[in-house]
Amino acid sequence: MLCRLHWLTKEKYSELAKSQRRLMLGILQRKMAKVAPKLRDHLTLVYAIETKHWLVAGTFHEKSITYG
């Protein structure tokens, strides 16, 4: 396990608290707002492939998953 210790100044604590508040309220930052639609589309495609949806059936080849 890695442990990183640093001084938590009042300014750092304030920024951390603000960041946590934004996350809890579900406020997206500009960067995430640009990435979110692409991520959603990718996950939708993966789900369609896994469930062998008729729109993507035959387009993608099955790959076996190996563990280890």
VEXLO-551955 format. One record per residue (C-alpha): residue number from 1; residue in three letters; x negated, y negated, z negated. Coordinates in steps of 0.001 Angstrom, whole numbers, plus 524288, in hexadecimal, padded with zeros to 5 digits. Each point is the difference from the previous one (the first is absolute). Layout:
<voke: NUM kemar: ALA east: X north: Y up: Z>
...
***
This chain:
<voke: 1 kemar: MET east: 80000 north: 80000 up: 80000>
<voke: 2 kemar: LEU east: 7FB02 north: 7F28A up: 80360>
<voke: 3 kemar: CYS east: 8023A north: 7F49D up: 7F704>
<voke: 4 kemar: ARG east: 7FD55 north: 7F225 up: 80439>
<voke: 5 kemar: LEU east: 7FF10 north: 7F605 up: 7F546>
<voke: 6 kemar: HIS east: 80008 north: 7F15E up: 80214>
<voke: 7 kemar: TRP east: 8035C north: 7F3D6 up: 7F870>
<voke: 8 kemar: LEU east: 80E53 north: 7FCAF up: 80122>
<voke: 9 kemar: THR east: 80017 north: 7F149 up: 80012>
<voke: 10 kemar: LYS east: 80C44 north: 7F7EF up: 7FE57>
<voke: 11 kemar: GLU east: 7FFEE north: 7FCE1 up: 80E97>
<voke: 12 kemar: LYS east: 7FE7D north: 80E48 up: 803F6>
<voke: 13 kemar: TYR east: 80ABF north: 80402 up: 7F69A>
<voke: 14 kemar: SER east: 808EE north: 7F57A up: 8056F>
<voke: 15 kemar: GLU east: 7FDB8 north: 80466 up: 80E13>
<voke: 16 kemar: LEU east: 801EF north: 80E41 up: 7FC2C>
<voke: 17 kemar: ALA east: 80CBF north: 7FCC1 up: 7F91A>
<voke: 18 kemar: LYS east: 804E4 north: 7F854 up: 80BCF>
<voke: 19 kemar: SER east: 7FC7C north: 80B31 up: 8091B>
<voke: 20 kemar: GLN east: 806DF north: 80A0A up: 7F775>
<voke: 21 kemar: ARG east: 80C02 north: 7F740 up: 7FF4C>
<voke: 22 kemar: ARG east: 80096 north: 7FEDE up: 80EDA>
<voke: 23 kemar: LEU east: 7FEFE north: 80EC3 up: 80131>
<voke: 24 kemar: MET east: 80AD0 north: 80240 up: 7F611>
<voke: 25 kemar: LEU east: 808E3 north: 7F651 up: 806D3>
<voke: 26 kemar: GLY east: 7FD65 north: 80664 up: 80D1B>
<voke: 27 kemar: ILE east: 7FA8E north: 7F3C6 up: 8063F>
<voke: 28 kemar: LEU east: 7F815 north: 8038C up: 80BF5>
<voke: 29 kemar: GLN east: 7F3CD north: 7F8B5 up: 8033C>
<voke: 30 kemar: ARG east: 7FD83 north: 7FB90 up: 80DF2>
<voke: 31 kemar: LYS east: 7F67E north: 80B01 up: 80286>
<voke: 32 kemar: MET east: 8098E north: 80A75 up: 7FB95>
<voke: 33 kemar: ALA east: 80B05 north: 7F9B1 up: 807A2>
<voke: 34 kemar: LYS east: 7F831 north: 80236 up: 80C7E>
<voke: 35 kemar: VAL east: 7FC45 north: 80DFB up: 7FCA7>
<voke: 36 kemar: ALA east: 80CFC north: 804BF up: 7FA8E>
<voke: 37 kemar: PRO east: 80756 north: 8016D up: 80D00>
<voke: 38 kemar: LYS east: 7F4D0 north: 807B0 up: 80626>
<voke: 39 kemar: LEU east: 7FF0D north: 808BE up: 7F410>
<voke: 40 kemar: ARG east: 80EC0 north: 80242 up: 8002D>
<voke: 41 kemar: ASP east: 7FFB1 north: 8037F up: 80E75>
<voke: 42 kemar: HIS east: 7F4AA north: 8096C up: 7FDF6>
<voke: 43 kemar: LEU east: 806BB north: 806C9 up: 7F49A>
<voke: 44 kemar: THR east: 80CA3 north: 800EC up: 807B6>
<voke: 45 kemar: LEU east: 7F8C7 north: 80677 up: 80B3C>
<voke: 46 kemar: VAL east: 7F92F north: 80986 up: 7F6CF>
<voke: 47 kemar: TYR east: 80D1D north: 803A8 up: 7FA05>
<voke: 48 kemar: ALA east: 8060D north: 801FA up: 80D69>
<voke: 49 kemar: ILE east: 7F4AD north: 808D1 up: 803EF>
<voke: 50 kemar: GLU east: 800C0 north: 807F6 up: 7F36C>
<voke: 51 kemar: THR east: 80EAA north: 801FE up: 8013B>
<voke: 52 kemar: LYS east: 7FEB6 north: 802F8 up: 80E9B>
<voke: 53 kemar: HIS east: 8098E north: 7F56B up: 803D1>
<voke: 54 kemar: TRP east: 804FD north: 801C7 up: 80DDF>
<voke: 55 kemar: LEU east: 7FA70 north: 7F2E9 up: 80489>
<voke: 56 kemar: VAL east: 7F204 north: 80444 up: 7FD0B>
<voke: 57 kemar: ALA east: 80148 north: 80EB0 up: 80180>
<voke: 58 kemar: GLY east: 7F598 north: 80547 up: 80931>
<voke: 59 kemar: THR east: 7F86B north: 7F339 up: 80015>
<voke: 60 kemar: PHE east: 7F71B north: 80352 up: 7F497>
<voke: 61 kemar: HIS east: 7F948 north: 80CF7 up: 7FD9C>
<voke: 62 kemar: GLU east: 8008E north: 806B1 up: 7F2CC>
<voke: 63 kemar: LYS east: 7F3A5 north: 7FFD0 up: 7F804>
<voke: 64 kemar: SER east: 7FD86 north: 80941 up: 7F4D6>
<voke: 65 kemar: ILE east: 7FC3F north: 7FA69 up: 7F2E7>
<voke: 66 kemar: THR east: 7F498 north: 8063D up: 7F90D>
<voke: 67 kemar: TYR east: 7FCA1 north: 7FE17 up: 7F1C6>
<voke: 68 kemar: GLY east: 7F2D0 north: 80116 up: 7F9F3>
***
